């Protein structure tokens, strides 16, 4: 049984200007065995379980129904029991009984946050901090709501304010997560290192440091952190998805498959499983099947992933590769077109490294321009090319792989001197203007000119994991109850 912490109750008593010992509740006669002379703040604090604490808090309300502290005390207990609607109702009553005391706003803000109403939570935290600007935990929870809403710059400021007041492992952990979202892995790594110095059993610090190492390409370090995370908590499906991904990059396929399969076992009973986690799990297991030649299994998993994450360009790209391996060229073309549809400018930049690698595999010269949008001119051809260049007037050339000797009207950057209107792949294309279709163009975009090379596993690092970037925002709302102490 969990022994109830003293911090929040001391917080209530001190901020309400009440003595902890001998709190007096002017009240009518006790009912159902409730003692009007009992110190219920102390009684709640001494309870061995939150259920027992609720009995004491109910008595506090019975014997002192006109006391705002009675309702605030019970609201805190409801919050710890996970009944945030009841907690908010009691806090509202406390505020009605004493509108001048903003202390309850901190408790209500936390319950709003747990329920996903971050705008209301932020409003309560800000009002409360106006009266109590030295409360580090209030800044911490403010930072969490800002982070959940995607305002990571403001979240970093809030976490930093908390850290200025008190050093807590979780303050550094969640500042690091916002720094990761802001693409500052070095700052995130420094914060996570220090978080683990403060608390070597901080599960989330291991998870997020592993993610930072993933983004830095340090797979062995990532694996070590995910292993440590499993030692602390072996029931969270997210860490198995992330560890399975890392093992996939390390080409330790049997271990990767075991971790990814285990996510499906946990999904049967775990409330922590989200659609984002399952989408990533299906994606990496499907990719593993693709790279090990089990194309039917790959197609099944990648299709499941796309049902859960229908705008994942990488899911379409790998499934397109799978369809091509199965000889389903029409389905492959449809997927490549979908991949192209959902790939934005940032995706093109992220794919640049792989596109260079693919061009090198073809023995040509990479000609990515400064914008990363001319993705393939690598050879030397001497004829008129009209086969599929899509960068007309925009500089976005996704297929031309030759140095042409005629006039170029397509915007490619390959130093052309002749007429080029399309997507040649070198060697003197004189097709007379017939377009080869979007299949070649999108294949070139994903780094497979002329459909002759297989994308390397490391290419998939450029995919944004929904389970980290999306699911982590707000995923911990319930699990963060009681993770810090009131300062």
Number of C-alpha atoms within 10 A of each C-alpha: 6 8 11 19 16 15 13 19 21 18 14 20 18 12 14 15 9 14 13 16 12 13 16 15 20 13 16 11 11 15 11 7 7 18 16 21 14 18 18 27 26 18 16 26 20 15 18 15 15 20 15 14 24 21 16 26 24 19 23 29 23 20 22 21 19 17 18 23 28 25 27 29 30 26 30 28 28 24 21 19 16 16 16 23 16 17 27 24 15 25 28 20 22 25 19 12 16 15 13 8 16 21 24 29 24 23 27 27 28 30 31 22 24 24 17 17 16 23 14 16 26 24 13 24 25 18 16 21 19 11 12 15 14 16 17 26 22 28 25 28 24 30 30 31 29 24 25 24 16 16 16 22 16 15 27 25 17 24 27 20 21 26 20 11 15 16 15 21 25 24 28 26 29 25 29 29 32 27 21 22 18 14 13 14 21 14 14 24 23 14 24 30 18 17 25 20 12 15 13 15 17 21 20 23 28 27 26 25 27 30 29 25 21 21 16 14 15 14 22 15 18 26 23 14 23 27 19 19 24 18 12 15 15 12 15 17 26 24 28 26 28 28 28 30 29 27 21 24 22 15 14 12 19 12 14 25 20 13 23 27 17 17 24 17 12 16 16 9 9 14 10 15 20 18 15 21 28 24 25 27 32 27 29 28 27 28 28 26 22 23 20 11 13 15 22 15 17 26 23 14 25 30 20 19 26 20 13 18 18 15 15 22 23 26 31 26 25 26 29 28 28 28 23 17 16 14 11 13 16 13 17 24 24 17 24 28 21 21 25 22 12 15 16 11 11 9 17 20 17 15 20 23 15 21 27 19 17 24 24 13 15 19 11 18 18 22 22 24 16 9 12 21 22 27 30 34 30 25 22 20 22 18 22 23 30 22 26 25 27 21 21 15 11 12 18 21 32 29 32 36 32 29 28 27 17 16 13 22 17 23 21 35 21 24 13 20 13 18 18 27 25 30 32 36 25 21 14 17 19 15 14 11 14 12 17 16 13 21 21 25 31 23 25 25 27 25 29 25 29 17 13 11 13 12 18 13 14 12 19 18 17 17 14 14 19 18 22 20 14 15 18 18 19 18 18 15 18 14 10 12 15 12 11 14 12 17 15
